[in-house]
């Protein structure tokens, strides 16, 4: 069951006795556990019927003691265990209870950044019972798509280029992106379209100096703009870590190389999915492919890997990040 489906059931008052929430992405785990904490019981019922436990402060028996109690003047007892990954060595001791839980208790296990070993009996039984829910980390290339979908949930129409800009600058921190949407809902004062101008104005991203603009400048072989951005980065290294810039450019040029390979083999309509990009950007890859041959792109991938290693001190004793980036941009453009 997806996390959206879980939330839909919760909003409809359909509760399960156990929610084992695991995985690398904490956003959805927090979303479900926070909703249960705030909405299953009335404020007056929570004092006697809701317990928030922390894995680093309890043992499994403490969880069992809480979960086996019956509610007092309420329909349910809610027990939420946060940071349950701290109990990874003993968490299997919950197995028997999880397979035969107290029906009037809603037990929520927040097992962040980890997963149960899928081969264990507990993991298999939890999955079979429908109690195991995994929050997978969203891949970088899927972030623009996620941003557009999440914006829609918040009543906002996010343009593809704006979604790409947000993804490049906000990364994969889903909480940060959702907070940005809340801010935009306020500042837009009834408007619901989020375009590049909106992002530049309200999300704290420099209009001229960011990885998205650097990528566009390189795609067009705009030497002047690319070097202006490079100089700005060199003067502000803390705000523009080279490891992030190299990662962004690696993603772009890798997809551009992939475009060269696929354009003659894959129907035009299927290219966005094959590349892992929004259809809006396929035309940009098509234009950039005219400026970079497959041979040149293969060299650029090598340049990017070399820059990444140098920035991490491999084979480099004294060259600054600014100099590494300047050399990289020169090699890409010439």
Backbone bond lengths (Angstrom), bond angles and torsions (degrees), N, CA, C in turn:
res aa  C-N    CA-C-N  psi(-1)  N-CA   C-N-CA  omega(-1)  CA-C   N-CA-C  phi
1 X - - - 1.466 - - 1.527 109.54 -
2 X 1.328 116.29 132.27 1.461 120.33 179.57 1.519 110.31 -72.91
3 X 1.333 116.15 163.60 1.458 119.94 179.20 1.526 110.86 -69.04
4 X 1.316 117.54 -31.28 1.465 120.36 175.35 1.530 110.12 -63.69
5 X 1.334 116.08 -40.06 1.464 120.32 178.78 1.528 110.85 -67.34
6 X 1.334 116.48 -38.22 1.475 120.02 177.26 1.518 109.98 -60.85
7 X 1.327 116.65 -47.31 1.460 120.65 -179.26 1.520 111.59 -63.61
8 X 1.321 116.78 -37.33 1.462 120.40 178.23 1.528 110.31 -62.02
9 X 1.346 116.61 -45.01 1.464 120.43 178.01 1.521 111.15 -62.93
10 X 1.330 116.74 -42.64 1.462 120.46 -179.84 1.521 110.98 -61.52
11 X 1.329 116.96 -42.08 1.470 121.37 -179.85 1.522 111.41 -67.44
12 X 1.343 115.60 -24.52 1.469 120.17 177.27 1.523 112.35 -90.87
13 X 1.341 115.81 6.70 1.460 120.14 177.81 1.513 114.04 76.40
14 X 1.344 117.20 20.12 1.461 121.25 178.48 1.527 108.57 -100.46
15 X 1.339 115.84 104.65 1.458 121.66 -173.95 1.519 111.05 -109.05
16 X 1.326 115.82 145.41 1.457 121.79 173.20 1.525 108.68 -106.72
17 X 1.329 117.53 155.12 1.470 119.68 -178.36 1.525 113.83 -73.52
18 X 1.345 117.19 -18.88 1.467 120.11 -178.36 1.530 110.13 -140.25
19 X 1.332 115.24 134.47 1.458 122.12 171.28 1.523 106.85 -130.02
20 X 1.324 116.83 105.62 1.462 120.62 176.46 1.524 105.97 -99.16
21 X 1.338 116.29 104.67 1.460 123.08 -173.67 1.518 108.93 -104.13
22 X 1.323 116.95 114.38 1.469 120.94 -176.08 1.521 110.15 -129.69
23 X 1.340 116.00 167.11 1.452 119.98 172.48 1.507 114.99 127.93
24 X 1.341 114.56 172.13 1.460 122.40 -173.37 1.526 113.21 -75.81
25 X 1.338 117.90 -27.20 1.460 120.80 -176.14 1.535 110.34 -95.70
26 X 1.339 117.73 109.39 1.469 120.53 -176.25 1.525 114.65 -74.04
27 X 1.325 117.35 -18.75 1.470 120.27 -172.95 1.529 112.14 -56.71
28 X 1.325 117.20 -50.60 1.463 119.69 -176.57 1.522 111.98 -71.52
29 X 1.324 116.78 -32.67 1.461 120.29 176.12 1.526 109.89 -61.46
30 X 1.333 116.49 -45.94 1.467 121.01 177.78 1.525 111.11 -65.48
31 X 1.331 116.71 -38.11 1.458 120.93 -177.62 1.523 110.79 -60.54
32 X 1.328 116.81 -46.66 1.462 121.17 -178.99 1.529 111.28 -70.63
33 X 1.333 116.55 -47.95 1.469 118.91 -176.93 1.522 111.41 -65.19
34 X 1.334 117.70 -38.32 1.464 120.73 178.72 1.526 111.22 -67.25
35 X 1.340 116.77 -37.96 1.466 119.28 179.29 1.528 109.82 -63.90
36 X 1.326 116.48 -44.69 1.465 120.28 179.51 1.528 110.02 -62.32
37 X 1.335 116.72 -43.50 1.468 120.67 -178.61 1.524 112.30 -61.88
38 X 1.332 116.87 -33.76 1.464 120.53 -173.82 1.525 114.52 -96.25
39 X 1.337 117.06 -15.89 1.457 117.40 -168.99 1.526 117.33 -124.96
40 X 1.318 119.17 -19.97 1.466 119.36 -177.60 1.530 110.81 -70.41
41 X 1.310 116.50 -44.35 1.467 121.57 -178.58 1.523 111.34 -107.86
42 X 1.317 115.53 149.14 1.464 119.69 172.39 1.519 108.64 -71.28
43 X 1.327 115.79 159.76 1.460 119.99 -177.93 1.523 112.06 -55.10
44 X 1.320 116.62 -38.79 1.467 120.68 -178.49 1.519 113.13 -72.12
45 X 1.324 117.13 -20.70 1.464 120.77 -178.61 1.526 112.43 -86.78
46 X 1.324 116.61 -20.18 1.465 119.82 -171.49 1.524 113.74 -68.78
47 X 1.324 117.82 -33.06 1.463 120.38 -176.77 1.520 112.04 -56.19
48 X 1.327 116.78 -38.59 1.468 120.47 -175.76 1.529 112.96 -102.43
49 X 1.307 117.20 -14.08 1.467 118.81 -169.47 1.529 115.32 -125.80
50 X 1.318 118.24 5.30 1.461 119.67 179.50 1.517 110.32 -129.96
51 X 1.323 115.62 127.90 1.465 121.35 179.51 1.520 109.65 -124.68
52 X 1.326 116.12 132.42 1.463 122.35 174.46 1.520 107.42 -110.47
53 X 1.319 116.89 116.06 1.456 122.23 -178.49 1.534 109.30 -112.83
54 X 1.321 116.41 157.04 1.462 121.75 179.10 1.526 109.28 -124.10
55 X 1.325 115.65 129.57 1.450 120.70 -174.42 1.504 114.94 -53.86
56 X 1.330 117.01 -33.56 1.468 119.82 -177.62 1.526 112.28 -75.19
57 X 1.347 116.50 -13.68 1.472 120.36 -175.62 1.522 113.70 -108.64
58 X 1.332 118.16 -6.14 1.463 120.15 -174.85 1.518 110.94 -130.39
59 X 1.333 114.87 169.96 1.464 121.66 170.13 1.520 106.63 -115.47
60 X 1.324 116.33 168.06 1.463 120.30 -175.92 1.521 112.05 -57.62
61 X 1.323 117.47 -36.41 1.469 120.36 -179.07 1.526 111.30 -61.76
62 X 1.325 117.69 -34.16 1.469 120.71 177.05 1.530 110.80 -62.40
63 X 1.323 115.99 -39.60 1.470 120.55 178.70 1.523 109.64 -65.28
64 X 1.325 116.22 -44.60 1.465 120.87 -179.87 1.526 111.06 -62.10
65 X 1.319 116.55 -41.69 1.473 119.86 179.42 1.520 111.36 -60.42
66 X 1.325 116.20 -41.87 1.465 120.52 179.71 1.537 110.99 -69.30
67 X 1.319 115.99 -43.64 1.467 120.33 -175.03 1.526 112.78 -68.50
68 X 1.312 117.60 -27.74 1.465 121.19 -176.58 1.517 113.48 -85.92
69 X 1.315 117.04 -6.18 1.464 119.82 176.42 1.527 110.01 -74.66
70 X 1.318 115.19 153.59 1.462 119.99 179.21 1.531 109.63 -98.41
71 X 1.325 117.01 151.97 1.470 119.69 -178.09 1.526 112.23 -67.55
72 X 1.323 115.02 151.77 1.453 121.78 178.75 1.537 108.70 -111.25
73 X 1.310 115.49 111.46 1.467 122.17 179.58 1.528 111.87 54.12
74 X 1.324 115.60 41.93 1.465 122.39 177.34 1.520 108.06 -155.92
75 X 1.312 116.54 162.61 1.465 120.63 -178.94 1.521 112.37 -78.05
76 X 1.330 115.13 -27.94 1.464 119.16 -175.64 1.521 111.86 -137.28
77 X 1.334 112.78 158.57 1.452 121.21 166.74 1.521 106.30 -113.77
78 X 1.337 117.76 132.15 1.462 122.33 -177.61 1.531 109.19 -111.79
79 X 1.334 115.58 125.13 1.460 121.45 177.44 1.525 107.94 -125.20
80 X 1.323 115.88 117.19 1.465 121.13 -178.68 1.526 108.84 -115.24
81 X 1.314 115.68 123.76 1.468 121.18 179.37 1.521 108.16 -107.10
82 X 1.320 117.07 107.69 1.457 121.93 177.51 1.528 109.48 -91.65
83 X 1.337 115.34 155.39 1.472 121.19 -179.52 1.528 111.44 55.17
84 X 1.340 115.92 36.97 1.469 120.41 -178.15 1.519 112.23 -64.43
85 X 1.338 117.46 -17.69 1.472 120.14 177.56 1.518 111.92 -62.54
86 X 1.343 116.87 -18.85 1.459 120.57 176.31 1.534 111.47 -67.61
87 X 1.341 115.74 -14.95 1.465 121.10 -179.70 1.529 111.37 -104.75
88 X 1.329 116.59 22.94 1.469 120.25 -172.77 1.528 113.34 -56.61
89 X 1.334 117.51 -30.78 1.467 119.90 -177.41 1.525 112.41 -75.60
90 X 1.331 116.74 -23.32 1.468 119.61 -175.33 1.527 113.15 -121.61
91 X 1.341 117.32 2.23 1.460 120.58 -173.13 1.526 112.46 -60.28
92 X 1.333 117.69 -26.89 1.470 120.07 -179.06 1.521 112.10 -66.41
93 X 1.332 117.30 -14.30 1.466 120.31 176.93 1.527 111.96 -66.80
94 X 1.339 116.14 -12.43 1.471 120.48 177.20 1.529 111.96 -83.24
95 X 1.329 117.54 -7.96 1.466 121.36 -170.85 1.522 113.82 -50.95
96 X 1.318 116.79 -53.08 1.473 119.62 -175.87 1.528 111.79 -60.05
97 X 1.330 116.37 -41.79 1.470 118.47 179.30 1.522 110.52 -65.78
98 X 1.324 117.18 -44.81 1.460 120.83 -176.50 1.521 112.04 -61.78
99 X 1.330 117.20 -28.25 1.462 120.50 178.78 1.532 112.11 -83.60
100 X 1.327 116.96 -18.10 1.472 120.70 177.87 1.530 108.77 -141.42
101 X 1.332 116.51 65.30 1.474 120.43 -173.80 1.524 112.93 -74.52
102 X 1.320 114.66 159.83 1.462 121.06 172.90 1.522 108.26 -67.90
103 X 1.320 117.08 123.65 1.466 120.81 -171.59 1.525 113.22 -67.48
104 X 1.319 117.50 -22.56 1.468 120.08 -179.55 1.526 112.43 -93.29
105 X 1.335 116.20 4.92 1.464 120.85 177.44 1.527 109.70 -110.16
106 X 1.328 115.76 138.60 1.456 121.56 170.97 1.521 106.41 -109.34
107 X 1.319 116.09 107.94 1.467 122.03 -177.61 1.525 108.99 -102.48
108 X 1.323 116.23 123.32 1.463 122.10 -178.48 1.529 108.33 -116.52
109 X 1.332 116.58 117.80 1.458 121.90 179.02 1.527 108.25 -105.51
110 X 1.324 117.54 116.78 1.470 122.54 -179.62 1.531 108.62 -100.48
111 X 1.316 115.47 97.74 1.462 122.70 -173.62 1.522 107.97 -107.19
112 X 1.330 116.12 75.88 1.461 122.36 -170.56 1.528 113.24 -77.92
113 X 1.337 113.65 149.20 1.469 123.96 171.98 1.523 113.49 65.62
114 X 1.326 117.26 3.15 1.451 121.50 179.80 1.524 109.71 -136.95
115 X 1.323 114.95 169.52 1.460 121.84 172.77 1.522 108.71 -135.17
116 X 1.320 115.60 148.40 1.454 118.95 171.97 1.519 108.53 -66.23
117 X 1.301 116.12 148.63 1.460 120.33 174.31 1.523 108.05 -62.57
118 X 1.340 115.87 116.61 1.459 120.12 -175.49 1.511 114.74 -61.66
119 X 1.340 117.32 -15.57 1.464 121.03 -178.95 1.526 112.49 -85.60
120 X 1.337 116.69 -12.97 1.462 119.53 -177.42 1.522 110.87 -74.31
121 X 1.312 115.24 154.44 1.466 121.00 179.52 1.526 110.43 -61.71
122 X 1.336 116.31 -38.90 1.456 119.79 -178.64 1.529 111.18 -61.77
123 X 1.325 117.19 -46.22 1.463 120.41 -179.76 1.519 110.93 -63.10
124 X 1.326 116.73 -44.09 1.465 121.09 -179.75 1.530 111.11 -63.43
125 X 1.332 116.32 -43.26 1.469 120.12 -178.38 1.525 111.34 -69.60
126 X 1.337 116.87 -38.97 1.464 120.08 177.73 1.526 111.10 -62.79
127 X 1.327 115.55 -42.31 1.460 120.31 -179.99 1.524 110.58 -65.34
128 X 1.328 116.14 -42.84 1.456 120.89 -179.95 1.522 111.39 -63.81
129 X 1.335 116.10 -36.07 1.469 120.94 -179.38 1.525 112.50 -80.39
130 X 1.339 116.83 -7.90 1.463 120.20 -179.59 1.518 113.19 79.39
131 X 1.332 116.88 19.79 1.462 120.82 -178.04 1.527 112.73 -97.29
132 X 1.334 117.69 -13.42 1.463 121.47 -174.12 1.529 110.50 -98.09
133 X 1.334 116.05 124.03 1.465 121.33 -177.39 1.533 108.22 -130.74
134 X 1.320 115.98 124.41 1.467 121.11 -175.01 1.520 111.31 -108.70
135 X 1.320 115.65 127.18 1.471 122.48 178.37 1.522 108.26 -99.87
136 X 1.328 115.95 100.78 1.454 120.75 -177.24 1.531 111.03 -81.65
137 X 1.327 115.59 145.29 1.467 120.07 175.26 1.530 108.86 -67.86
138 X 1.318 116.77 141.29 1.453 121.52 179.91 1.523 109.16 -85.57
139 X 1.312 116.32 129.52 1.464 120.73 179.38 1.528 110.35 -66.40
140 X 1.331 115.91 149.76 1.465 121.23 -178.69 1.523 112.50 -51.90
141 X 1.340 115.93 -44.57 1.454 119.04 -174.09 1.531 113.04 -70.66
142 X 1.336 116.33 -14.74 1.465 119.76 179.13 1.525 112.76 -95.04
143 X 1.333 116.51 -5.03 1.458 119.54 -176.38 1.536 113.76 -60.90
144 X 1.343 119.68 -45.49 1.473 118.19 178.93 1.530 112.41 -56.63
145 X 1.325 116.23 -40.85 1.466 120.94 178.30 1.530 110.44 -62.83
146 X 1.343 116.04 -42.36 1.459 120.32 179.56 1.535 110.52 -65.33
147 X 1.317 116.66 -40.98 1.466 121.77 -179.70 1.525 110.64 -62.00
148 X 1.325 116.84 -42.96 1.469 120.43 178.67 1.530 110.36 -62.31
149 X 1.339 116.30 -44.98 1.469 120.57 -179.11 1.526 111.24 -66.62
150 X 1.330 116.79 -42.49 1.468 120.39 -179.78 1.515 110.73 -67.92
151 X 1.349 116.62 -36.94 1.457 119.84 176.26 1.512 110.85 -59.58
152 X 1.323 116.46 -41.17 1.465 121.57 179.39 1.522 111.09 -60.71
153 X 1.344 116.13 -40.20 1.467 120.21 177.73 1.524 110.95 -62.19
154 X 1.323 115.95 -28.43 1.463 121.33 -179.71 1.526 112.26 -95.04
155 X 1.335 116.20 11.62 1.451 120.26 177.71 1.514 114.25 77.39
156 X 1.339 117.25 21.83 1.461 121.44 -177.64 1.530 110.74 -117.77
157 X 1.305 115.98 139.15 1.463 121.60 175.95 1.527 107.23 -100.01
158 X 1.314 116.20 106.10 1.463 121.13 -175.87 1.522 109.17 -96.83
159 X 1.328 116.81 120.41 1.457 121.70 178.38 1.532 109.34 -66.77
160 X 1.334 117.98 146.53 1.474 120.85 -178.35 1.528 113.61 -54.22
161 X 1.348 117.35 -42.13 1.465 118.52 -179.44 1.526 111.58 -68.61
162 X 1.338 116.36 -32.22 1.466 120.16 176.58 1.529 110.32 -69.51
163 X 1.330 116.51 -38.20 1.464 120.95 177.90 1.525 110.52 -64.10
164 X 1.332 116.15 -41.59 1.464 120.44 178.06 1.530 110.51 -63.48
165 X 1.310 116.27 -42.61 1.462 121.17 179.91 1.526 110.70 -62.56
166 X 1.335 117.03 -43.82 1.460 121.29 178.23 1.523 110.83 -64.11
167 X 1.326 116.07 -41.87 1.460 119.90 -178.95 1.526 111.47 -64.08
168 X 1.319 116.04 -41.73 1.460 119.98 -178.35 1.521 111.74 -67.41
169 X 1.326 116.91 -31.32 1.464 120.12 -173.71 1.525 114.86 -102.39
170 X 1.328 117.90 -23.32 1.462 120.74 179.32 1.517 111.73 -102.38
171 X 1.339 116.37 -11.64 1.457 119.71 177.40 1.511 112.89 71.00
172 X 1.330 116.17 -148.83 1.462 121.34 -176.18 1.529 112.21 -106.70
173 X 1.319 116.51 20.24 1.465 120.79 177.28 1.529 108.37 -80.02
174 X 1.337 116.32 96.18 1.465 120.78 -174.21 1.522 111.93 -64.27
175 X 1.319 117.05 -37.46 1.469 119.94 178.37 1.522 110.77 -60.72
176 X 1.310 116.59 -42.26 1.466 121.51 -179.95 1.525 110.60 -63.93
177 X 1.327 116.82 -40.53 1.458 120.83 -179.73 1.520 110.89 -67.46
178 X 1.321 117.15 -42.43 1.468 120.64 179.56 1.525 110.54 -64.45
179 X 1.328 116.94 -39.93 1.465 120.31 176.30 1.524 110.66 -62.81
180 X 1.326 116.14 -35.37 1.471 120.30 176.84 1.517 110.54 -63.76
181 X 1.323 117.20 -39.92 1.465 120.40 177.70 1.535 110.82 -63.51
182 X 1.325 116.75 -40.36 1.468 120.20 178.53 1.532 110.05 -60.99
183 X 1.332 115.25 -40.83 1.468 120.22 178.05 1.524 110.53 -63.90
184 X 1.334 116.73 -44.33 1.462 120.71 -178.68 1.529 111.56 -64.22
185 X 1.321 116.52 -36.11 1.460 119.59 178.26 1.525 111.16 -59.59
186 X 1.322 115.83 -33.72 1.469 120.62 -179.12 1.522 111.13 -78.55
187 X 1.337 116.22 -49.69 1.467 119.46 -173.27 1.524 112.92 -73.38
188 X 1.333 117.73 -23.86 1.461 119.44 -179.30 1.524 112.70 -77.57
189 X 1.335 116.24 -15.52 1.472 121.91 173.91 1.524 112.69 49.23
190 X 1.331 115.91 57.96 1.451 119.86 175.43 1.510 114.74 97.44
191 X 1.341 117.47 -22.12 1.460 120.09 175.98 1.535 108.40 -74.04
192 X 1.322 116.71 153.67 1.461 117.18 -177.60 1.525 114.27 -130.14
193 X 1.325 117.69 8.02 1.463 120.75 179.74 1.529 110.07 -98.75
194 X 1.317 115.92 125.89 1.464 121.91 178.22 1.527 107.98 -110.71
195 X 1.326 116.25 109.50 1.459 120.47 178.09 1.529 109.58 -115.92
196 X 1.329 116.46 -173.60 1.465 120.01 -178.13 1.530 111.51 -58.46
197 X 1.320 117.11 -42.86 1.468 120.90 -178.77 1.520 110.69 -60.12
198 X 1.324 116.15 -41.27 1.468 120.83 179.36 1.525 110.50 -61.68
199 X 1.329 116.16 -44.39 1.464 120.63 -178.25 1.525 110.74 -65.10
200 X 1.316 116.45 -45.94 1.466 120.06 179.30 1.526 111.40 -60.37
201 X 1.329 115.99 -39.16 1.458 120.38 -174.54 1.516 113.25 -77.20
202 X 1.336 117.16 -38.44 1.465 119.78 -169.31 1.526 115.96 -113.58
203 X 1.335 117.87 -8.11 1.463 118.84 -176.69 1.523 112.00 -105.75
204 X 1.318 116.95 1.67 1.461 120.20 175.33 1.505 113.74 75.20
205 X 1.325 116.77 33.33 1.455 121.98 178.58 1.525 108.85 -109.52
206 X 1.305 116.82 131.69 1.457 120.65 178.22 1.524 110.06 -64.39
207 X 1.325 115.60 130.32 1.463 120.25 -177.76 1.528 111.96 -62.30
208 X 1.310 117.56 -36.84 1.459 120.70 -172.73 1.517 114.49 -102.19
209 X 1.331 116.76 -24.30 1.457 118.61 -171.52 1.532 111.15 -122.74
210 X 1.316 116.33 87.50 1.458 121.91 176.19 1.528 108.40 -155.12
211 X 1.317 116.60 166.79 1.464 120.87 -175.45 1.526 112.13 -63.08
212 X 1.323 117.12 -32.89 1.462 121.28 179.25 1.530 110.01 -63.48
213 X 1.329 116.24 -44.27 1.469 120.16 179.41 1.530 111.41 -70.08
214 X 1.337 116.68 -35.26 1.463 119.83 176.98 1.528 110.15 -64.17
215 X 1.317 116.15 -43.22 1.457 120.41 178.32 1.527 110.66 -60.48
216 X 1.333 117.23 -44.49 1.466 120.82 179.68 1.524 110.99 -64.09
217 X 1.338 116.55 -40.02 1.465 120.09 -179.71 1.530 110.48 -64.55
218 X 1.320 117.18 -41.61 1.459 120.50 179.13 1.524 110.81 -68.88
219 X 1.335 116.79 -37.66 1.460 120.46 179.38 1.528 110.87 -60.43
220 X 1.340 115.49 -35.09 1.465 120.71 -179.33 1.533 112.43 -92.30
221 X 1.317 116.12 -3.38 1.470 123.20 -173.35 1.528 110.57 55.89
222 X 1.331 114.20 44.27 1.461 121.33 176.06 1.530 106.87 -84.75
223 X 1.319 116.14 91.03 1.471 122.15 -172.68 1.523 111.52 -61.70
224 X 1.324 117.22 -44.06 1.463 120.52 -177.55 1.519 111.77 -61.65
225 X 1.331 116.63 -50.62 1.466 119.46 -177.08 1.522 111.11 -66.51
226 X 1.328 116.97 -40.96 1.460 120.10 -180.00 1.527 110.87 -60.54
227 X 1.324 116.58 -40.86 1.466 119.74 -179.95 1.522 112.36 -73.56
228 X 1.326 117.98 -32.29 1.472 120.90 175.04 1.528 110.10 -62.79
229 X 1.338 115.89 -44.51 1.465 119.90 178.95 1.524 110.16 -65.34
230 X 1.313 116.15 -41.30 1.469 121.27 179.35 1.524 110.80 -60.21
231 X 1.328 116.71 -43.02 1.474 121.32 178.74 1.522 110.84 -64.54
232 X 1.329 115.73 -42.82 1.478 120.35 178.46 1.525 110.45 -61.10
233 X 1.323 116.80 -42.87 1.460 120.68 178.51 1.528 111.11 -61.68
234 X 1.340 115.43 -41.32 1.459 119.85 179.63 1.509 112.73 -62.44
235 X 1.341 116.15 -31.92 1.464 120.76 179.08 1.523 112.69 -83.81
236 X 1.325 116.70 -13.94 1.474 121.08 -178.04 1.527 109.80 -134.43
237 X 1.325 117.92 60.23 1.475 121.13 -173.50 1.527 114.29 -63.37
238 X 1.327 117.80 -31.55 1.466 119.80 -178.85 1.521 111.51 -67.81
239 X 1.331 116.24 -32.92 1.462 119.87 -178.89 1.526 112.77 -83.69
240 X 1.331 115.68 -14.60 1.465 119.80 -177.07 1.530 109.98 -136.82
241 X 1.329 117.94 72.51 1.468 120.34 -178.92 1.522 111.58 -61.29
242 X 1.313 115.94 132.06 1.460 120.93 -174.62 1.523 112.08 -61.99
243 X 1.327 117.58 -32.10 1.460 119.55 -178.35 1.527 111.20 -61.93
244 X 1.337 116.68 -34.22 1.470 120.59 178.23 1.526 110.01 -72.30
245 X 1.332 116.16 -45.25 1.463 120.82 -179.72 1.524 111.21 -59.78
246 X 1.320 116.59 -46.29 1.463 120.76 179.77 1.530 110.45 -61.78
247 X 1.329 117.05 -39.51 1.464 120.86 178.91 1.529 111.27 -62.54
248 X 1.336 116.42 -43.57 1.466 121.12 179.02 1.528 110.39 -62.34
249 X 1.323 116.64 -47.21 1.463 120.70 -178.23 1.529 111.42 -67.36
250 X 1.311 116.61 -35.87 1.462 120.12 177.32 1.527 110.27 -61.77
251 X 1.337 115.76 -42.74 1.455 119.85 178.23 1.520 111.74 -60.88
252 X 1.337 116.15 -43.65 1.464 120.55 -178.49 1.526 111.97 -65.84
253 X 1.327 116.41 -51.96 1.464 119.22 -175.51 1.529 112.21 -70.27
254 X 1.322 117.67 -28.42 1.466 120.53 174.87 1.525 110.06 -65.23
255 X 1.332 115.75 -42.48 1.462 119.43 178.86 1.526 111.43 -69.91
256 X 1.320 115.57 -33.20 1.463 119.14 177.83 1.535 110.04 -65.84
257 X 1.310 116.97 -40.56 1.466 120.92 175.77 1.530 109.99 -63.77
258 X 1.320 115.75 -40.60 1.465 120.71 178.24 1.530 110.46 -63.67
259 X 1.332 116.05 -37.08 1.466 120.71 179.07 1.527 109.95 -60.75
260 X 1.334 116.75 -44.10 1.464 121.17 178.52 1.531 110.72 -55.84
261 X 1.323 116.16 -41.89 1.464 121.28 -176.84 1.531 111.19 -71.96
262 X 1.341 116.34 -38.86 1.464 120.32 -171.56 1.524 114.97 -88.70
263 X 1.325 118.09 -23.48 1.466 119.92 -169.79 1.524 113.72 -58.51
264 X 1.329 117.15 -29.22 1.464 120.27 179.47 1.526 112.57 -93.99
265 X 1.337 116.12 -9.29 1.459 119.88 -175.56 1.529 113.76 -108.17
266 X 1.324 116.25 -27.05 1.461 121.02 -173.90 1.528 109.58 -111.90
267 X 1.341 118.44 135.53 1.466 120.66 176.41 1.523 111.26 -56.39
268 X 1.315 116.67 145.90 1.462 121.90 -176.82 1.517 112.26 -51.82
269 X 1.323 116.24 -40.27 1.469 120.48 -176.99 1.528 112.55 -66.50
270 X 1.336 116.46 -23.06 1.467 119.76 -177.69 1.524 112.99 -96.58
271 X 1.332 117.44 -5.63 1.463 120.54 -178.14 1.533 113.51 -60.13
272 X 1.345 119.69 -44.25 1.476 118.93 -179.64 1.519 112.57 -55.39
273 X 1.322 116.32 -45.08 1.465 119.89 -179.62 1.525 110.97 -66.83
274 X 1.330 116.17 -41.21 1.468 119.89 -179.41 1.525 111.45 -64.22
275 X 1.341 116.10 -34.96 1.464 120.35 -179.15 1.522 112.34 -85.72
276 X 1.340 116.14 -19.93 1.463 120.04 -176.39 1.512 112.10 76.01
277 X 1.374 116.10 37.64 1.460 120.53 179.38 1.519 109.74 -131.81
278 X 1.327 116.24 163.08 1.449 121.52 174.23 1.527 109.16 -68.16
279 X 1.345 118.33 141.14 1.476 120.82 179.41 1.522 113.46 -51.53
280 X 1.344 116.33 -28.64 1.462 121.85 -179.28 1.527 111.37 -56.84
281 X 1.340 117.40 -31.19 1.461 120.67 -172.01 1.528 114.17 -93.98
282 X 1.310 117.32 -6.37 1.470 118.97 -178.34 1.525 111.22 -60.10
283 X 1.321 116.61 -38.84 1.476 119.39 -179.90 1.530 111.44 -63.66
284 X 1.353 117.16 -30.89 1.461 119.66 177.56 1.527 111.03 -70.07
285 X 1.333 115.68 -37.09 1.468 119.20 176.40 1.517 110.04 -67.66
286 X 1.332 116.55 -37.63 1.459 120.37 178.84 1.524 110.64 -62.76
287 X 1.336 116.26 -43.78 1.468 120.25 179.76 1.527 111.01 -66.28
288 X 1.336 116.73 -42.67 1.467 120.57 -179.13 1.525 111.54 -66.67
289 X 1.326 116.41 -30.39 1.468 119.60 -178.98 1.524 111.51 -65.72
290 X 1.328 116.58 -21.67 1.459 120.44 177.65 1.532 111.52 -75.25
291 X 1.308 116.29 -20.28 1.465 121.08 -176.73 1.529 112.79 -99.79
292 X 1.351 116.08 -18.01 1.456 119.70 -178.17 1.527 110.03 -128.13
293 X 1.302 116.49 118.26 1.465 121.11 177.75 1.529 109.51 -77.24
294 X 1.319 116.38 165.95 1.458 120.35 178.22 1.534 110.51 -61.79
295 X 1.337 116.01 -38.44 1.467 119.13 178.89 1.514 111.76 -62.60
296 X 1.335 116.38 -43.88 1.460 120.93 178.96 1.525 110.78 -64.86
297 X 1.330 116.55 -40.48 1.464 120.24 -179.54 1.522 111.65 -64.21
298 X 1.324 116.31 -37.68 1.466 119.62 177.44 1.526 110.23 -61.74
299 X 1.341 116.28 -39.58 1.465 120.07 177.26 1.527 111.05 -66.67
300 X 1.350 116.12 -40.16 1.470 120.54 -179.20 1.524 110.88 -62.44
301 X 1.330 117.19 -41.01 1.473 120.47 176.97 1.526 109.50 -58.28
302 X 1.332 115.85 -39.77 1.468 120.29 177.28 1.521 111.78 -65.61
303 X 1.348 116.20 -41.97 1.469 120.35 178.76 1.537 110.64 -60.81
304 X 1.329 115.50 -40.62 1.471 120.38 -178.06 1.526 111.12 -66.71
305 X 1.300 116.54 -41.82 1.467 120.37 178.10 1.530 110.47 -64.22
306 X 1.320 115.51 -41.15 1.468 120.65 178.67 1.526 110.66 -62.71
307 X 1.348 116.60 -44.46 1.472 120.94 179.11 1.519 110.85 -63.32
308 X 1.333 116.43 -39.47 1.465 120.63 179.53 1.522 110.58 -61.92
309 X 1.311 116.75 -45.62 1.470 120.86 179.70 1.527 111.16 -64.66
310 X 1.334 116.52 -43.96 1.464 119.94 179.42 1.526 111.28 -61.27
311 X 1.340 116.50 -40.87 1.471 120.04 -179.26 1.520 111.86 -64.87
312 X 1.339 115.72 -20.32 1.468 120.79 179.75 1.528 111.55 -100.02
313 X 1.352 115.40 9.11 1.457 120.10 174.63 1.507 116.03 88.18
314 X 1.339 116.64 4.38 1.466 119.36 -179.42 1.526 109.31 -81.08
315 X 1.334 116.23 116.77 1.458 120.95 -178.60 1.511 113.24 66.38
316 X 1.307 116.71 23.91 1.466 120.98 -177.71 1.518 109.70 -144.03
317 X 1.300 116.36 116.03 1.463 120.22 -177.45 1.520 113.14 -100.16
318 X 1.333 117.43 -26.86 1.466 117.39 -171.43 1.527 115.36 -140.84
319 X 1.321 119.81 -12.82 1.467 120.92 -176.33 1.526 110.27 -68.89
320 X 1.335 116.42 128.01 1.464 120.94 -178.74 1.527 110.88 -75.24
321 X 1.329 115.45 162.37 1.462 120.19 177.82 1.523 110.96 -60.67
322 X 1.334 116.52 -37.89 1.462 120.74 179.88 1.526 110.74 -60.94
323 X 1.319 116.61 -42.15 1.462 120.62 179.96 1.528 111.66 -70.01
324 X 1.339 115.49 -37.15 1.472 120.29 177.72 1.525 110.05 -62.42
325 X 1.330 115.90 -44.49 1.460 120.15 -179.35 1.522 111.31 -66.77
326 X 1.319 116.24 -41.75 1.469 120.27 179.87 1.532 110.76 -60.54
327 X 1.321 116.02 -43.67 1.460 120.36 178.54 1.526 110.72 -64.86
328 X 1.329 116.64 -40.95 1.465 121.63 179.75 1.526 111.15 -61.21
329 X 1.328 116.97 -48.49 1.464 120.88 -178.93 1.524 110.59 -61.81
330 X 1.336 116.72 -39.95 1.469 120.25 178.74 1.530 110.73 -61.96
331 X 1.326 116.11 -45.01 1.470 119.72 -178.62 1.523 110.95 -65.34
332 X 1.334 117.68 -36.40 1.459 120.70 179.75 1.527 110.89 -66.20
333 X 1.328 116.16 -42.05 1.467 121.14 -173.05 1.527 113.75 -82.75
334 X 1.330 117.04 -22.10 1.473 118.29 -172.36 1.523 111.27 -122.81
